[in-house]
Amino acid sequence: QINFGSVFLGKVPVHEEVHRCAGQIYGYKGCIRDFQVNHKEFFIIDEALEGRNVENCNVPICDYHPCHNGGTCTSDEENWYCKCPKLYTGKLCQFATCDENPCGSGATCFPKSRRDAVCLCPYGRSGILCSDAITITQPSFSGTDVFGYTSFLAYSTIPNITFYYEFRLKFQLANHHSALQDNLIFFTGQKGQGLNGDDFLELGLRNGRVVYSYNLGSGTAAIISKPLDLTLNVHVIHLGRNLQKGWLKVDDQKNKSVTSPGRLVGLNVFSQFYLGGYREYTPELLPKGPRFKNGFQGCIFDVQVRTSPTEGFKSPGTPEGHPNSGRSVGQCKDSPCSLIKCRNGGKCIESGSTVYCDCLTGWKGAFCTETVSVCDPEHDPPHLCQQGSTCVPLPGGYTCHCPLGTTGTYCEQG
């Protein structure tokens, strides 16, 4: 039950006039996610005046039907996986298999078509095949790319943040629309470690506001800033927590604070510290509290942390300032497309350090230099050869070579 003046969610107080059945008062049992009155959206927890018997919504992951392309979801209370059909792979069966991987330097191969691949470059690499080394001093993140991946940096676990921490960072938005919708800035938690706890710490952007939340194991505490001043080129965030009490300061806005529910006072997280996105990023892979759908779009820099009010700030990582891994992260204000020339009307697409050519119809290849045959899977319209027949290109079209037991122009007859 959450009270917004005269608006109640879940169940009205017993002193109100309510319908009674057999002496019982029946309130809503289930989950409420988004709440809007007319054109105003309310943040259900942050703007509630009071409440009772409300906890995090724990819907089994498979109820969201996360598996793509005919994958079958199997889950218990904490763990789940998708069993993928042939030719598909990935956590959600969302990717076609890269059978012949041309990518180097540990890059992630993604099939642009059945024959062409895109190389999603690891930290410190760029180029069509991720063969070029780059130096990154101010990381640039590209959000969620067209293949469903986010750019990210992963640092070693930050030690000693159980009872106290402070973070300072600066960020610059890539744009003022999509970069403010639902974007993760950083995250660390227990998810993915085979543990049953809910502890996490996360920071993100939602609807033009900074959202900072944490869970010590007995409920989520959240602070939501005022809307960002978009006339500012660089935004500054300073946040912290001491036992149950957390606080957030954004740019020149007033400091806001919150106290986490329950009695637990320690944050126990064991995962790496993720900046800008997540390794296998989908909202289902994060704890049920945050649910940010996209990675960050823009530059994040000068990230510092301390775990005692008497010590100095340090950059995350071991050694200090060095991430363990990353994907599609570029140098702020640098463009990898400046080094790539796509041919035959192709368009250079960049996503952080990842770069590839998007070819016009009829062209393929890394630089759009190869013509698409009428028998290629990429051809539009596709050929009509059926029942395992072989498409053979001709000067004026194509013919179908039929297997034993079939006949017809397209081998369509038994």
Secondary structure, DSSP 8 states (H G I E B T S, - for coil): -EEETTEEES---TTS----BTTB-----S----EEETTEEE-TTTT-S-BSS-------GGGG----TT-EEEE-SS-EEEE--TTEESTTS-EE--SS----TT-EEEESSSS-EEEE-BTTEEBTTS-EE---SSEEEE-B-TTS-B-EEEE---TT-SSEEEEEEEEEES-SSGGGTEEEEEEEESTTTT-----EEEEEEETTEEEEEEE-SS-EEEEE-----TT-SSEEEEEEEETTEEEEEETTS--EEEE-SSS-------S-EEESS-TT--GGGS-TTT---EE-EEEEEEEEEESSTTS--B-STTTTT--SEEES-EETT--GGGG----TT-EEEEETTEEEEE--TTEESTTS-EE--TTSTT-SS-----TT-EEEEETTEEEEE--TT-BSTTS-B-
